[in-house]
Amino acid sequence: MWLRTGCQLGFTVASPTPFILMLRPRSGAQQWVARDTYTLTPSVPVLEFTDAYGNLCQRLVAPQGEFSIHTSADVMTADAIDVAPGAPFEEVQNLPDGVLTYLLPSRYCESDRFFDMASGIVAGVAPGYDQVACISDWIRREVRFNPASACVQMAATDVNGRREGVCRDLAHLGIALCRGLSIPARMVVGYLHGLAPMDLHAWFEAYVGGRWYTFDATQDAPRGGRVAVAYGHDAADVAIFNQFGPALAPHHMQVTVERLEVAPA
């Protein structure tokens, strides 16, 4: 399927402020970016680089006054995600070098605290994909997905205690539980077609059976129509913007995802 994604952000900047943005999707095995636009108003010099996770990042200094960002992309992506019941657990000693980092505890995914809990959730379940699916189903049943929940970033231990959160929070808990079982897991931020209310979305991927698979505890069934923008250990690695200096929040944000009936010219 072809999707046209869009994101608009508006800021009122009190003094020149450095930003690092992460708003451009990249082409890869799961998606192809045919066209993208990136408009800054007012226009300022931008330096783009690729971070340690392969994400496309943009550095700039926003001038004082009104500053807006408008991005759009036409992306071909799968209309269904792959599922693989029975895909086996990968022994740590056999994992690719680049995957090992996703076994470690991180700021929002304290996986070293979740071995006992994760073991209890998946008791009797075949190691690998089935365990991750069991974890995702457990989160869907036991943790309320509330898009209007508090905006404070919560670590997995906080989410587990509160039993409520936004998509990012549910992903943190899923990642921590998987890593607690020595299953590599990473966070993904991007777009999901048909999400309601529409916003940027977060889910997680787990590495089993020799590849990454998508899991999303906010959805009742596996859903495609996803455009990934950024990957990382947790939310600290995949923020769509980081600004430096006095706290600054957007006064306007609009996210759109439209299905295209034909491929873009």
Long-range contacts (C-beta under 8 A, 24 or more apart in sequence): 1-76, 1-77, 1-78, 1-79, 1-193, 1-224, 1-225, 1-259, 2-34, 2-74, 2-75, 2-76, 2-259, 2-260, 2-262, 2-263, 2-264, 3-74, 3-75, 3-76, 3-77, 3-191, 3-193, 3-225, 3-227, 3-257, 3-258, 3-259, 3-260, 4-72, 4-73, 4-74, 4-75, 4-256, 4-257, 4-258, 4-259, 4-260, 4-264, 5-71, 5-72, 5-73, 5-75, 5-191, 5-227, 5-255, 5-256, 5-257, 5-258, 6-70, 6-71, 6-72, 6-73, 6-254, 6-255, 6-256, 6-257, 6-258, 7-69, 7-70, 7-71, 7-72, 7-200, 7-240, 7-253, 7-254, 7-255, 7-256, 8-68, 8-69, 8-70, 8-71, 8-252, 8-253, 8-254, 9-68, 9-69, 9-70, 9-241, 9-250, 9-252, 9-253, 10-66, 10-67, 10-68, 10-69, 10-250, 10-251, 10-252, 10-253, 11-62, 11-66, 11-67, 11-68, 11-248, 11-249, 11-250, 11-251, 12-65, 12-66, 12-67, 12-251, 13-62, 13-63, 13-64, 13-65, 13-66, 13-67, 13-248, 14-64, 14-246, 14-248, 15-64, 15-245, 15-246, 16-61, 16-62, 16-63, 16-64, 17-61, 17-62, 17-243, 17-244, 17-245, 17-248, 18-59, 18-60, 18-61, 18-62, 18-243, 18-244, 18-245, 19-58, 19-59, 19-60, 19-61, 19-62, 19-241, 19-242, 19-243, 19-244, 20-57, 20-58, 20-59, 20-241, 20-242, 21-57, 21-58, 21-59, 21-60, 21-69, 21-240, 21-241, 22-55, 22-56, 22-57, 22-58, 22-189, 22-229, 22-230, 22-238, 22-239, 22-240, 22-241, 23-58, 23-69, 23-71, 23-229, 23-240, 23-241, 24-48, 24-56, 24-58, 24-71, 24-73, 24-229, 25-56, 25-73, 25-75, 25-190, 25-227, 25-228, 25-229, 26-54, 26-55, 26-56, 28-228, 30-77, 30-78, 30-226, 30-228, 31-75, 31-76, 31-77, 31-226, 31-227, 31-228, 32-75, 32-76, 32-77, 33-73, 33-74, 33-75, 34-74, 34-75, 34-76, 34-263, 34-264, 35-73, 35-74, 35-264, 36-71, 36-72, 36-73, 36-74, 37-70, 37-71, 37-72, 37-73, 38-69, 38-70, 38-71, 39-69, 39-70, 39-71, 40-67, 40-68, 40-69, 41-66, 41-67, 41-68, 41-70, 42-67, 51-237, 53-230, 53-231, 53-232, 53-237, 54-231, 55-229, 55-230, 55-231, 55-232, 55-238, 62-243, 68-252, 69-241, 73-227, 74-260, 74-264, 75-227, 76-263, 77-224, 77-225, 77-226, 77-227, 78-224, 78-225, 78-226, 79-224, 79-225, 80-222, 80-223, 80-224, 81-213, 81-214, 81-222, 81-223, 81-224, 81-226, 82-213, 82-214, 83-129, 83-213, 83-222, 84-129, 84-208, 84-209, 84-213, 85-129, 85-130, 85-133, 86-126, 86-128, 86-129, 86-130, 87-128, 87-129, 87-208, 87-209, 87-213, 88-127, 88-128, 88-129, 88-208, 88-209, 89-127, 89-128, 89-131, 89-182, 89-183, 89-208, 90-128, 90-183, 90-184, 90-207, 90-208, 90-209, 90-210, 92-182, 95-184, 95-207, 99-184, 99-207, 100-184, 101-233, 102-179, 102-184, 102-185, 102-186, 102-207, 102-233, 103-179, 103-182, 103-184, 104-179, 104-233, 105-176, 105-179, 106-233, 106-234, 106-236, 107-155, 107-233, 107-234, 107-236, 108-153, 108-154, 108-155, 108-156, 108-172, 108-234, 108-235, 108-236, 109-155, 109-156, 109-172, 109-175, 109-176, 109-179, 109-185, 109-233, 109-234, 110-155, 110-156, 110-157, 110-176, 111-156, 111-175, 111-176, 111-177, 111-178, 111-179, 111-180, 112-180, 113-156, 113-157, 113-176, 113-180, 114-156, 114-176, 114-177, 114-179, 114-180, 115-180, 115-181, 117-160, 117-177, 117-180, 118-177, 118-178, 118-180, 118-181, 119-180, 119-181, 121-177, 122-181, 127-181, 128-183, 128-208, 128-209, 129-206, 129-208, 129-209, 129-213, 131-178, 131-181, 131-183, 132-174, 132-178, 132-183, 132-185, 132-206, 132-208, 132-213, 132-215, 133-215, 135-174, 135-177, 135-178, 135-215, 136-174, 136-215, 136-216, 136-217, 137-217, 139-170, 139-173, 139-174, 139-177, 139-217, 140-217, 140-218, 140-220, 143-169, 143-170, 143-173, 143-217, 145-170, 145-217, 145-218, 147-197, 147-199, 153-235, 166-202, 167-201, 167-202, 167-203, 167-216, 167-218, 168-202, 168-235, 170-217, 170-218, 171-202, 171-203, 171-204, 171-216, 171-217, 172-234, 172-235, 173-217, 174-204, 174-215, 174-217, 175-204, 175-233, 175-234, 178-204, 178-206, 183-207, 183-208, 186-212, 186-231, 186-232, 186-233, 187-231, 187-232, 187-233, 187-234, 187-235, 187-237, 187-238, 188-214, 188-226, 188-228, 188-230, 188-231, 188-238, 189-228, 189-229, 189-230, 189-235, 189-238, 189-240, 190-226, 190-227, 190-228, 190-229, 190-230, 191-226, 191-227, 191-229, 191-255, 191-257, 192-216, 192-223, 192-225, 192-226, 192-257, 193-224, 193-225, 193-226, 193-257, 193-259, 194-223, 194-225, 194-257, 195-257, 198-255, 198-256, 198-257, 199-255, 200-229, 200-240, 200-255, 201-226, 202-235, 202-238, 205-231, 225-257, 225-259, 227-257
